[in-house]
């Protein structure tokens, strides 16, 4: 179970750091996709963006140990 984090006296929700980390990686990948013209190959770029962010958030949460992954 994730606990709340204290940042300069403010309590931050447990998902704040993983969400921001996934957002940073997503923005980097999105910039690369735009730079190399990879969005041209996808039918719905917005759906790609949503799926990419969801996968990145899931992977960050898995790396933090916040997901019960059977192994």
C-alpha positions, 0 to 999 in steps of 0.5 A: 500500500502506498502512503501519503508523502509530505512535500514542504508540509503538504501531503501529496497523494500516493499517485502524484509522483508516478503520474508525473513521472509517466507524464514526463516520459510520455511527453518525451516519447510524443516529441520523438513521434512528432519529430520523426513523423511516426504519427503518420502511420497511425489511424487515430493519433489521439488513441495512440496517445491515450494508450501510450500514457496508460501503458507508461503509467502502468509500467511506472506503477509496476516498477514502484511495486504498487501493483500486485503482479502475479509472477 
